[in-house]
Amino acid sequence: MLMMLKNLPLSLTPRRVAFVGSLLLSLIAYLGVVTIGKDGAFYVDIARTIVDQGVAAGAARFNWLGFPLLLAGLHQISGLSIEGLAYSVCALFMAGSCLLLVDLVARHRPQAAWWAVLVVLAVPAFNAFRGDIIREHGFWFFSVLAFWLAALWHVRGGLLLAAGVHVAVVIAVIFRLEAMVLEVALVLWLLPNVLSRAGWQQLLQFFWLPLVAVLALLLLLGGSDILSQGRVQYFIKMLDPLQIQQDFQVLSQGFADSLKYDFARDDAGKIVLMGVIGLILLSFAKLLGPFVLPLLARSGREECTQSLRFFRPLVYAGLLYCMVLLLFFFHQQFLNSRYTSFLHLLAVPLLAVATYSFANHYPKWSKALAVAAMLVMLDNVVSLGAKKTHYIEAGRWLSEHYQKTEAVFYDDPRIGYYAGWGYPAGQRLTVLDLQPEQIKQYQIFIVEADSDEVWLNDWMARNGLRQSAQFANRKGDAVHVIVHVQQ
């Protein structure tokens, strides 16, 4: 594979291929998108609220406005569609992340740069989200930018580069609050150097801006209630040792109650802790795709070990983020691939050098690995499954036959988005959970169910309801528009 890549024109450098290749993959993913994701519809609708009604109205709907504010601002400057801008911004953020990660690898091990391109464009964990409008794209880009600037500062020094690192972290925090762990990772990175005078000077040069900023904020804000902001309060609560203990006890007790024997319940806490750690590790390994193979090889692991020193900030950030995931699971009792994918992004440089070493030791296997990676790369962005066209049809039908109303029950709020009625607040209940007095409060029910569902007909008959319209995609997934009989 490397011989083929060396024969490419000189203008096709690994960095350029990573950037352009990322944009092309994002374009392929977007061309296959028929229905916007739930998060994307939510952010786009909040951006529209900000444009139409102001920032205060947007803040009333969502308590972390960085991404919607960016979309609203770009829309007001350009006049382009907010949804189109959202897809474009996410594609650029993703391409920027890929470029910077490849550059980090090239600075440490130039020979591994082309393998870094393959890794960063194919790892399923974060590449699977190319077709989605999510805050993580901004979080990922500015986090990687912070580490890239930190590596540059470590070589060149300078107050401006140091300031740039912390500005990038702050912008990453604006997208996702968890980015605060990056500052802790940077402290751990430089902490071993404080034993020398030069190390102290280096530490002060690097952290002068955060120290000044914190002092200025304390003086300016004084008795401000900024720390009472909902998202900040949630994060502080999750990090509270008493809350951590309480969450862990609730989780452990729930598991202990499910055990048959009393003597086994004494180890419930240990089992839960190891189980959650195992879940995070298993999710990490699973979403590496074919690049788990170099880590299984001794040569790949040895190369990772040798490269740890250069990529220490990313390693520290990954370990700290694992702790955040652990606490999050204790608190919310779930994890998903979108949350864990940041670990894979941080692991890209180590994966790249491990893959490079693996390819040198096992050239025949490396060809199979490259082919598998290419197939995974396409699988990340090409979906052959049935699209949710019935959501769009149902939304358009609603807008044509009914006036906009808040009294609509949605199984999926995106139908309201496609009706032009905005993205309503999430409803965790199903129609079967509604009490008779709650049913009377709604005029329209948008229910997802197969056409021959007996429970749906029974529910309508029992509550004086009838079907007004039905829409289905080519797979047969259906959406039913249900109203009261008297309507």
GUTOR-980316 format. One line per field, with one value per residue (C-alpha): residue in one letter; residue number from 1; x, y, z. Coordinates in pm, 1 decimal. Each point is the difference from the previous one (the first is absolute). Layout:
BEGIN
residuo c(A	...)
num c(NUM	...)
c1 c(X	...)
c2 c(Y	...)
c3 c(Z	...)
end
This chain:
BEGIN
residuo c(M	L	M	M	L	K	N	L	P	L	S	L	T	P	R	R	V	A	F	V	G	S	L	L	L	S	L	I	A	Y	L	G	V	V	T	I	G	K	D	G	A	F	Y	V	D	I	A	R	T	I	V	D	Q	G	V	A	A	G	A	A	R	F	N	W	L	G	F	P	L	L	L	A	G	L	H	Q	I	S	G	L	S	I	E	G	L	A	Y	S	V	C	A	L	F	M	A	G	S	C	L	L	L	V	D	L	V	A	R	H	R	P	Q	A	A	W	W	A	V	L	V	V	L	A	V	P	A	F	N	A	F	R	G	D	I	I	R	E	H	G	F	W	F	F	S	V	L	A	F	W	L	A	A	L	W	H	V	R	G	G	L	L	L	A	A	G	V	H	V	A	V	V	I	A	V	I	F	R	L	E	A	M	V	L	E	V	A	L	V	L	W	L	L	P	N	V	L	S	R	A	G	W	Q	Q	L	L	Q	F	F	W	L	P	L	V	A	V	L	A	L	L	L	L	L	G	G	S	D	I	L	S	Q	G	R	V	Q	Y	F	I	K	M	L	D	P	L	Q	I	Q	Q	D	F	Q	V	L	S	Q	G	F	A	D	S	L	K	Y	D	F	A	R	D	D	A	G	K	I	V	L	M	G	V	I	G	L	I	L	L	S	F	A	K	L	L	G	P	F	V	L	P	L	L	A	R	S	G	R	E	E	C	T	Q	S	L	R	F	F	R	P	L	V	Y	A	G	L	L	Y	C	M	V	L	L	L	F	F	F	H	Q	Q	F	L	N	S	R	Y	T	S	F	L	H	L	L	A	V	P	L	L	A	V	A	T	Y	S	F	A	N	H	Y	P	K	W	S	K	A	L	A	V	A	A	M	L	V	M	L	D	N	V	V	S	L	G	A	K	K	T	H	Y	I	E	A	G	R	W	L	S	E	H	Y	Q	K	T	E	A	V	F	Y	D	D	P	R	I	G	Y	Y	A	G	W	G	Y	P	A	G	Q	R	L	T	V	L	D	L	Q	P	E	Q	I	K	Q	Y	Q	I	F	I	V	E	A	D	S	D	E	V	W	L	N	D	W	M	A	R	N	G	L	R	Q	S	A	Q	F	A	N	R	K	G	D	A	V	H	V	I	V	H	V	Q	Q)
num c(1	2	3	4	5	6	7	8	9	10	11	12	13	14	15	16	17	18	19	20	21	22	23	24	25	26	27	28	29	30	31	32	33	34	35	36	37	38	39	40	41	42	43	44	45	46	47	48	49	50	51	52	53	54	55	56	57	58	59	60	61	62	63	64	65	66	67	68	69	70	71	72	73	74	75	76	77	78	79	80	81	82	83	84	85	86	87	88	89	90	91	92	93	94	95	96	97	98	99	100	101	102	103	104	105	106	107	108	109	110	111	112	113	114	115	116	117	118	119	120	121	122	123	124	125	126	127	128	129	130	131	132	133	134	135	136	137	138	139	140	141	142	143	144	145	146	147	148	149	150	151	152	153	154	155	156	157	158	159	160	161	162	163	164	165	166	167	168	169	170	171	172	173	174	175	176	177	178	179	180	181	182	183	184	185	186	187	188	189	190	191	192	193	194	195	196	197	198	199	200	201	202	203	204	205	206	207	208	209	210	211	212	213	214	215	216	217	218	219	220	221	222	223	224	225	226	227	228	229	230	231	232	233	234	235	236	237	238	239	240	241	242	243	244	245	246	247	248	249	250	251	252	253	254	255	256	257	258	259	260	261	262	263	264	265	266	267	268	269	270	271	272	273	274	275	276	277	278	279	280	281	282	283	284	285	286	287	288	289	290	291	292	293	294	295	296	297	298	299	300	301	302	303	304	305	306	307	308	309	310	311	312	313	314	315	316	317	318	319	320	321	322	323	324	325	326	327	328	329	330	331	332	333	334	335	336	337	338	339	340	341	342	343	344	345	346	347	348	349	350	351	352	353	354	355	356	357	358	359	360	361	362	363	364	365	366	367	368	369	370	371	372	373	374	375	376	377	378	379	380	381	382	383	384	385	386	387	388	389	390	391	392	393	394	395	396	397	398	399	400	401	402	403	404	405	406	407	408	409	410	411	412	413	414	415	416	417	418	419	420	421	422	423	424	425	426	427	428	429	430	431	432	433	434	435	436	437	438	439	440	441	442	443	444	445	446	447	448	449	450	451	452	453	454	455	456	457	458	459	460	461	462	463	464	465	466	467	468	469	470	471	472	473	474	475	476	477	478	479	480	481	482	483	484	485	486	487)
c1 c(0.0	277.0	174.7	-322.7	-39.4	361.0	-71.0	-275.6	65.0	206.0	-294.1	-196.0	148.1	-150.5	-140.6	-173.2	-135.7	-135.6	-173.9	-142.3	-80.4	-190.9	-203.5	-80.5	-108.6	-219.5	-152.1	-79.7	-157.8	-209.7	-118.0	-140.8	-183.6	-374.7	-119.4	193.5	102.1	-180.5	292.9	49.9	-366.0	17.5	309.0	-123.6	-337.0	163.8	216.1	-319.5	-148.6	306.7	-27.5	-376.3	-42.7	344.1	259.6	-218.7	-266.7	264.3	143.5	-346.9	1.4	361.9	263.0	318.8	-41.7	348.0	-83.3	-346.7	146.5	268.3	-262.9	-222.2	293.5	112.6	-356.5	-32.8	333.2	-52.7	-377.5	45.7	-221.0	77.1	-25.6	237.4	241.9	-12.7	100.9	279.2	138.1	2.4	180.5	265.7	49.0	41.2	245.5	198.9	20.3	126.4	264.4	133.9	16.1	193.0	235.7	60.4	99.7	217.0	192.1	80.7	37.4	-10.9	3.2	-333.4	-181.4	-173.6	-117.3	-131.0	-211.3	-152.0	-61.7	-158.0	-232.7	-109.0	-33.4	-375.9	-42.3	-1.9	-20.4	-344.9	-127.3	96.2	-364.4	-112.2	-29.5	140.5	197.2	272.2	149.5	94.2	107.0	225.6	157.9	87.3	122.8	236.9	99.4	92.0	229.1	148.6	79.8	141.2	236.9	104.8	52.9	210.7	243.2	-9.7	-122.5	-156.3	-285.9	-224.0	11.0	-68.1	-297.3	-124.8	-10.3	-229.8	-220.0	-52.5	-92.5	-250.0	-164.4	-12.1	-175.5	-253.7	-94.7	19.1	72.3	198.4	284.6	106.0	192.2	242.5	143.0	59.4	170.7	231.2	87.1	89.3	210.7	220.2	-9.1	307.7	212.1	-65.6	297.8	229.8	11.8	-43.1	-301.4	-162.2	58.4	-147.0	-303.5	-58.3	37.2	-251.7	-261.0	24.5	-316.8	-228.8	125.9	-64.4	-337.0	-116.2	100.4	-169.4	-319.1	-6.1	34.7	-247.4	-268.7	16.8	-344.9	-114.9	-210.0	193.2	85.2	-371.1	-41.2	-172.4	271.3	277.0	-200.8	-57.5	372.9	92.4	-259.2	133.8	352.0	-115.4	156.2	-319.0	-206.1	245.3	-29.3	-378.8	-23.3	235.8	-194.1	-329.8	150.8	167.1	-311.3	-211.8	239.8	27.8	-377.9	5.1	246.3	-129.4	232.8	70.1	374.3	29.2	-152.0	306.3	196.3	-270.2	192.1	319.8	-191.8	-177.3	324.3	188.2	-303.9	-23.7	375.3	-30.2	-290.7	207.0	297.7	-220.2	-172.9	340.5	134.3	-318.4	-4.6	365.0	-109.9	288.3	255.4	-35.8	228.4	323.7	-63.1	-17.4	342.5	306.7	168.4	-298.6	-12.0	374.6	-26.6	-284.1	212.5	293.2	-227.4	-179.1	240.3	-69.8	-377.3	-22.2	-257.0	-240.1	57.4	-71.7	-310.0	-118.6	45.3	-179.6	-280.7	-36.9	-58.3	-265.3	-171.1	15.1	-164.2	-254.3	-101.0	-34.8	-223.6	-207.2	49.5	64.0	270.8	-13.9	254.7	-29.0	135.9	279.0	116.6	220.6	225.3	51.2	83.2	266.7	135.0	48.0	371.8	86.2	-212.6	180.7	350.7	-114.6	-143.6	321.2	206.6	-243.6	26.0	380.7	-1.9	-289.9	-7.2	-245.8	-242.6	34.0	-149.3	-303.5	-23.4	6.8	-277.1	-211.7	54.4	-116.5	-315.9	-67.7	63.1	-280.3	-225.9	27.6	-156.8	-215.9	-330.9	-206.0	-284.0	-347.1	-14.0	-253.2	-180.6	-331.5	107.8	33.0	-329.0	-184.3	147.9	-98.4	-349.1	-43.6	99.4	-246.5	-300.6	35.1	88.1	310.3	-81.4	187.4	-261.3	174.4	141.7	303.0	165.9	280.4	28.1	165.6	-344.3	-81.5	329.0	-98.4	-345.6	169.8	-132.7	340.4	160.5	-222.7	135.5	71.8	-282.3	120.2	-344.2	-168.2	-366.8	-73.6	136.6	-244.9	-289.9	-351.2	27.8	338.8	-141.8	-263.4	276.3	131.2	-168.1	227.2	202.2	288.9	63.7	260.5	-139.1	-47.5	-324.6	-135.0	74.1	-299.1	86.3	-23.4	-354.8	-103.5	153.7	-179.8	-336.1	40.7	74.7	-234.2	269.9	28.1	275.9	16.7	298.6	277.0	346.8	253.6	349.3	109.1	81.2	-354.2	77.7	-311.0	-105.8	-367.6	-169.0	-275.7	-265.6	-312.9	-312.5	-183.6	272.7)
c2 c(0.0	245.3	-53.1	92.7	312.9	107.1	4.1	258.8	358.7	205.3	236.3	-285.3	12.3	-203.7	317.0	109.6	-346.5	-21.0	337.3	-46.5	-366.6	92.1	259.6	-254.1	-261.8	256.3	95.8	-365.6	-32.7	316.2	-105.4	-313.1	190.5	21.7	75.9	223.0	-154.2	91.2	196.8	178.8	101.3	123.7	218.5	137.8	89.1	175.1	197.6	105.6	101.9	215.6	165.9	62.4	69.5	74.0	-171.7	3.1	-206.8	-250.2	-18.8	-78.9	-315.6	-114.7	84.7	-36.9	225.2	-1.2	-207.4	149.9	351.3	-79.0	-121.2	302.3	238.4	-162.7	11.1	370.8	70.8	-218.9	-30.6	-370.3	-279.0	-80.9	-373.2	22.0	210.0	-254.8	-283.7	212.7	109.6	-358.4	-116.8	270.4	-76.6	-368.8	70.4	231.6	-265.7	-256.4	237.8	93.4	-360.6	-104.8	293.8	-104.7	-346.7	140.3	219.3	-301.3	-277.5	127.9	-355.9	-69.5	300.8	-192.1	-264.9	284.1	113.6	-346.0	-25.7	342.2	-44.1	-354.8	-50.2	-61.9	166.7	361.9	-42.9	-155.1	346.3	173.0	21.8	151.8	356.4	-25.2	221.9	-261.2	107.0	337.8	-158.7	-243.7	262.5	254.1	-273.0	-132.9	358.2	58.7	-304.3	92.9	351.5	-146.9	-219.7	304.5	206.0	-278.3	38.9	376.7	144.8	345.2	171.2	24.4	-372.5	-74.5	236.4	-167.7	-338.0	128.3	196.5	-325.0	-179.2	273.4	-27.0	-379.5	54.2	222.7	-306.7	-255.6	70.7	-323.3	171.1	148.7	-323.2	112.1	265.4	-264.0	-220.8	286.8	58.6	-369.3	21.1	281.6	-84.6	-229.9	296.3	215.9	-152.7	225.9	379.3	-22.6	-223.2	258.1	273.6	-220.8	-75.8	368.5	95.9	-263.4	67.6	377.9	59.7	-240.2	139.7	360.0	-95.1	-179.6	292.6	248.3	-205.8	-24.1	378.2	84.3	-254.0	27.7	-102.8	-97.0	-312.0	-134.5	-317.7	-60.9	-41.9	-334.5	-174.5	115.9	-105.5	-343.1	-47.3	120.5	-231.7	-296.7	71.4	41.9	-288.5	-42.6	-17.7	-248.5	-219.3	23.6	-81.0	-294.8	-134.0	22.7	-187.0	-260.9	-53.6	-47.8	-265.8	-160.3	-33.0	-204.6	-255.4	-329.3	-54.6	235.6	-72.9	108.9	339.9	102.8	22.0	185.3	329.7	-158.9	-178.4	320.5	200.5	-259.9	-48.3	368.6	21.5	-312.9	155.1	308.5	-213.1	-234.0	292.6	148.1	-322.7	-70.0	340.5	-13.0	-212.5	-183.3	214.2	-215.2	-245.2	206.3	32.3	-377.4	-32.2	34.8	234.4	235.9	10.3	62.3	290.8	146.4	-25.8	175.2	281.1	61.5	275.8	209.9	-44.7	29.3	286.3	-210.4	-302.5	202.5	147.1	-348.6	-131.1	301.4	-33.2	-367.2	119.9	242.6	-285.7	-212.7	271.3	66.2	-365.5	1.0	306.9	-78.4	-377.8	-5.4	67.6	29.7	2.3	376.5	59.3	-258.2	103.0	278.2	-274.3	-134.7	344.5	42.7	-346.8	67.9	94.6	-311.2	-215.1	146.0	-78.1	-345.0	-67.9	123.0	-237.3	-285.6	59.3	-13.9	-329.0	-161.2	143.5	-260.1	56.0	375.5	-24.3	-181.7	260.3	283.6	-161.4	-59.1	362.2	123.6	-209.2	127.9	354.3	-37.4	-181.6	297.1	236.3	-217.0	-130.9	-240.0	-29.7	145.0	374.4	166.9	168.4	-48.2	260.9	263.1	-99.7	7.8	339.9	153.4	-147.5	149.2	346.8	-21.3	-127.6	153.8	332.3	7.5	-108.4	-102.5	-266.2	-273.3	-323.5	-117.8	-337.5	174.7	382.3	20.6	-26.6	335.4	131.9	-102.9	149.6	334.7	8.3	-8.8	-274.9	-61.8	-89.6	-370.3	-224.0	-305.4	-160.9	-218.8	34.6	-306.6	185.5	288.4	26.5	88.0	358.7	35.4	-133.9	275.7	263.0	-102.5	68.3	-217.1	-314.7	-98.7	-366.4	-239.0	-352.0	-276.6	21.6	-323.2	75.9	-122.2	219.3	314.8	-72.1	-96.1	319.0	218.3	-170.3	23.9	373.1	123.9	52.5	-66.6	-15.7	305.1	-101.5	-256.1	17.0	-277.9	-40.6	-279.4	-225.6	30.8	213.5	210.5	325.7	47.0	337.5	-49.9	250.8	3.8	-146.3	334.0	180.1)
c3 c(0.0	93.6	-336.4	-179.7	211.5	-59.7	-375.5	44.3	-117.9	246.1	52.5	160.0	348.0	285.5	156.8	-319.8	-70.5	355.2	-29.9	-350.4	60.7	313.8	-189.4	-272.8	253.5	175.6	-335.6	-73.1	343.7	-46.2	-345.7	160.4	272.6	-54.5	352.0	236.9	333.1	320.5	141.5	-329.8	-22.4	358.8	-54.2	-332.3	150.5	296.7	-243.7	-179.1	334.0	70.1	-342.4	31.5	371.3	142.5	217.1	312.7	-177.1	-109.2	352.3	133.8	-213.7	41.4	258.9	-207.6	-303.0	-157.4	-308.3	-70.3	44.8	-257.6	-247.7	63.6	-46.2	-324.6	-130.6	73.2	-169.6	-307.1	-33.8	-78.5	134.8	363.4	-64.9	-297.2	203.9	281.7	-232.1	-150.7	338.2	129.7	-315.6	38.4	368.6	-80.6	-281.8	225.7	270.4	-251.6	-137.4	344.6	119.6	-310.1	51.8	362.1	-119.4	-280.9	246.7	217.3	-257.4	-363.2	-137.8	173.0	-150.3	-279.5	243.3	216.3	-296.4	-29.8	373.9	43.5	-298.7	83.0	378.2	36.7	340.5	-116.7	-378.5	38.7	101.4	-324.9	-104.7	330.3	124.3	352.0	239.5	21.9	-333.8	148.5	328.5	-185.6	-225.3	267.4	235.8	-266.4	-87.2	365.3	2.9	-338.5	125.7	322.6	-202.1	-202.6	316.8	151.3	-290.8	-54.4	329.7	14.3	181.0	-306.6	-73.3	367.1	-10.0	-318.0	175.4	274.3	-240.2	-195.2	324.1	90.2	-343.2	39.2	335.2	-176.5	-204.5	281.7	365.6	36.3	-187.3	334.4	62.7	-271.4	233.7	267.2	-259.6	-96.1	367.2	41.1	-315.0	133.2	370.4	1.1	-115.4	308.7	182.9	-202.1	-31.5	-377.3	54.3	228.6	-256.0	-271.7	215.0	76.4	-365.1	-102.8	267.5	40.8	-203.2	192.5	331.4	-105.7	-150.9	316.2	222.4	-233.5	-5.9	378.3	27.1	-275.8	78.1	378.0	116.3	-348.9	-31.4	-299.7	192.6	48.7	-375.4	-58.5	-200.1	236.0	305.4	-152.8	-61.0	350.1	151.1	-196.9	135.5	360.8	203.8	203.4	-319.7	-150.9	308.6	-6.1	-371.9	40.7	298.0	-189.0	-295.0	221.2	210.1	-309.7	-122.9	345.1	21.0	-320.2	140.8	132.6	296.0	289.8	6.6	-365.5	77.5	199.5	-325.2	-194.8	7.9	-133.1	-274.0	-103.7	-6.3	-203.8	-220.9	-91.2	-63.0	-213.5	-191.0	-84.9	-109.7	-203.2	-172.0	-75.9	-151.9	-194.5	-171.3	-104.0	-293.3	-172.7	185.3	307.7	-184.8	32.5	373.7	31.2	-161.6	220.8	-247.7	8.3	378.5	23.2	-244.6	206.9	314.1	-168.3	-125.8	330.0	101.6	-308.4	27.0	379.9	-0.1	-206.5	223.4	315.1	-162.3	-92.5	355.1	148.7	-252.2	96.7	356.7	-126.1	-185.7	314.3	211.2	-273.1	-0.8	378.6	-26.5	-311.1	-28.6	-374.6	-258.8	-376.1	-280.8	-49.0	349.0	-18.6	-349.3	140.7	140.7	-351.0	-133.5	268.0	-82.8	-373.2	23.2	200.7	-230.5	-300.2	127.2	113.3	-346.2	-163.8	213.8	-65.3	-375.8	14.3	188.7	-188.8	-355.3	-132.3	286.3	-44.5	-349.9	137.7	276.3	-255.1	-206.9	311.6	104.5	-341.6	25.5	352.1	-123.1	-254.2	244.1	237.2	-253.1	-227.1	129.3	-209.8	250.3	-45.2	60.6	226.9	-288.7	181.2	257.3	-271.5	-165.7	332.1	85.0	-332.1	23.6	347.2	-117.7	-290.4	197.3	347.1	154.8	218.1	354.8	313.4	78.1	-201.1	139.8	-201.1	16.9	-190.3	23.6	-343.6	-155.3	159.5	-138.2	-353.8	47.3	57.4	357.0	164.8	204.2	303.5	341.3	37.6	118.9	187.4	23.7	-259.2	-87.4	212.0	304.2	-40.9	242.0	-133.5	127.5	-175.2	-326.1	3.6	10.9	-342.3	-335.1	-212.9	69.1	-228.4	77.8	-140.6	-35.4	-254.6	-193.0	145.5	366.2	203.2	299.2	-212.0	-116.5	353.5	140.5	-255.5	61.6	376.7	-7.3	-273.3	-259.8	-372.5	-258.4	-225.8	-214.0	-27.2	-156.4	-50.6	-144.1	-234.2	295.5	131.0	305.6	48.0	161.2	91.5	37.2	257.3	107.4	214.6	-163.5	18.9	-192.8)
end
